[in-house]
Amino acid sequence: MGLIETYPLVGRGIYTIPEASRLTHVSTGRVRRWVKGYSFRVLDSLHSSPPILPGLPPIEGVIALEFLDIVEIRFVDAFLDAGVSWKALRLAHLKGREIFGTGHPFSTRKFSTDGRSIFVEVGREVSEPALLDLVKNQLVFRKLTMPFLRQLEFSDDDTASRWWPLGKHRPVVVDPQRTFGQPIVNREGVPTAVLFKAYKTEGSFARTAMWYDVKISSVRAAVEFEQQLAA
């Protein structure tokens, strides 16, 4: 039985580590450690297990990530930037998997409401005052997670289904059901990378829109998005 029969790829998105790094603004080294774990030496060699468990097996020896892995990377990065320790994050992820019944607990809509109680419980368990301070107030927790949650669309089972990186009022979308999860302009379905490359060649939003039969506003949004990734 082949990979596609065992692990259906359609509708899940598929990304390499460099592509995940580009989309999330998290370095390739950090993404690789987060999905592979890392080894370190304290007397004997030790291995730290990865906090994010990829939903896909390696493809021809290359690590493959799916859309929900991308969502998790964004949340892990936000929590680390807020000062949450790896120990607390691992425990929160484990408890989230048990409570929500999914390998990607940070990517569920339920986490926006139940996640705070998970972190409070973890904070008490690992005796982390800083973590408890972070989540003791619901407003603090929502301030940390809400910016990204506003960009996500959720399916009926409360799992993240689409990501609008410029906001839902703009046409750029990352949808695992389309073009294997590569960023596209929603109405026309053209990859943002294609429009950006054409714009750099043409030097004109109007000519690029004409060549690809898309709205000028779609080209402008694609260029803005790609420039943000490049930055």
N, C-alpha and C positions, 0 to 999 in steps of 0.2 A: 504494500500500500504506500503511495507516494505522499509527499509532504502536504500537497493541497487537499488530498482526500482525508488525511489525518487531522490537519490543522487548516480548515478553510480560510483562505486569505481575503476573499472578497468581503467587503464591508467592515474590515477591521483596520484598514490602513496598514502601511508597512514602511518602516523608516530605518535607515542605518544610524549609527551613533553620530556621525557628522551631521546628518540631516536633523536629528533630534536636537543636537547642540545649536544648530542654526535657528531652529524654530523657537527654542526655549530660552536662548541667550545664556545657557549654562555651558561651561567649557566641555570639550570632548573628554578631557581627562576625568572630570567630575562625573559626567554621565556614565562613562565606562566603569568607574568604581562603584557607582550606585547600582548598576545592573549586573556587575560581575563579582562584586566584593573585592577585597584587596588583601595582599599578604604583608605581614610585617614581622620583625624579628624581636622577640623578647626572650633571650636565652635560646629557645627553640623557635623555629618558624611557626607562625600562627596565621590563620586565615579568618578574615571578618566576612560574614555572609552579607550578601547584597540586601539593601533595604527595599529595593524595587524588584519584583519578580517578573521578568518579561513574559508576556502572554504567548509569545511565539518561540519555537526552537531556533537555533542558528540555521541559516540557509547557506549551504555550501561553505560552512565554516565561519560565516560572518554573522555577528549578533544582529538579530532582527527585532525591532520594537514595533508595537502596535499603537493605535491612537490613544488608548487608555494609559499606556506607559508614558506618553507625552504629557498627558494631563497630570499624572502623578509626579513627574519630574518638576513641573511648574510649582506644585504645592510643596514638595519637599524643599525646593530652593527657597520658597517664601518662609517656611518655618525655620530653616537654618539661618536665614538672614535675620529673623526675629530673635535669635538666640536660643532656640530649642536645641537640646543636645541630641546626638545620635542615639544615645541609649533611650531617651524618651520617645524619639521618633519611631524607633524600631518597636518599642512596646505598644505605642499608639497604633501603628500599622497592624501589628499582630491582633490587638483587641478589635480593631476595626474589621479585620477579615472575619473574626469569629462572630461579631455582632451583625454585620451586614451580609455575610455569606458570599463574599466576593474577594478575589485576589487583588482588586484595585479599590480599596475602601475610600481613599481620598478622592476618587473620581465619581462618587455617588452624591446625589443631591441631599441624601440623608445626613451626610457628613457635615453639611453647613449648619445643621441644627444639633446633631448628636455628637459632633466632633469635640465640642467644648467639654462635655462631661467626660469623654474619653481622656482628654488631656489632663483634666483635673484629677481623675483617678490615677493616671500614670504619674503625675506630679507628686502625689502623695506617696506612691509606691517607691519612687526613686529619690524622694526627699529633695526635690529641686524647687527651692523658693522662687527662682526666676521664672520657671515654667508656670507655677501657680499664680504668680503675679500677672503673667501674660494672659491667662485664661479665666481669672477669677471674675472678670466682668464680661458679660456677653457682648457688649459693644466693642471691647478690645479685640475679641476673637473675630467678630464679623468685620472689623476694620482691616484685619489681616487677610481674610479670605474673600471678602465681597468683591474687590476689584476684578479678580479672575472669575469668580462665580457669575458675575454679570455678563461675561463674555461667552459663557457656556450655555448650550441648549441641552435638555435632558430628555431621554426617552421615557416611555410609560413605566419602565422598571426602575426609574430614577438613576440611570447610568448616563454619564456624559455622552452625548451623541454628535454634537457639532460645536466647533469653537469659532467665534467671530473675533479675531485678534484686534481689529480696529473698532470693535463695538458692533452691536447688532443693527445699528442704523447705517453701517457701511457695507459694501458688497463683498468684501474679502471673507472667505470662509475656509476652514479646514474641516472637511467632511470625510470620514473613513469610507462612506458609501460611494464616493466619487473620486476618480483618478488616484486610487490607492492612498487617499488621504493627503495628497499634495495640495498646497494652498491654491485656490482658484477664485475667480470672480463668479459670484453665485449665479446670476441670471444666465450668463453666456457659457460658463463652465470652462473658460480658458485659464490655464495655469498662470499665476501672477509672474512667475519667472520668465515665461515666454513673452508676456506683454512688456515686462521691464527690459528684456534684451532688445525687443523690437523698438521700444521707445529710445533706448540709447543709440540705436542705429539711425532711426528716423529723425530724432530730435524734435518730435512734434507729437502732442497728444492726439490731435485730430487725424493725422495721417496713420498713426498706429491704430486708432479706433476704426478707421476705414478699412485697413488691411485685414483686420480680424473680425470685422462686423460686430463691434461691441460699442457700448456707450463710452463717450469721452470720460464720464465720471468713473466708469469702471477702470479705464486706463490710469486715471489719476490715483485712484485708490490702490491699484496694484503697484504703481511706482512708489507711492508713499510707504506701503508695507515692505517692499523689497529694500528700500533705502533704510528703513528701520532695522531690518535684519542685518544689512551690511554694516550698520553702525555698531 
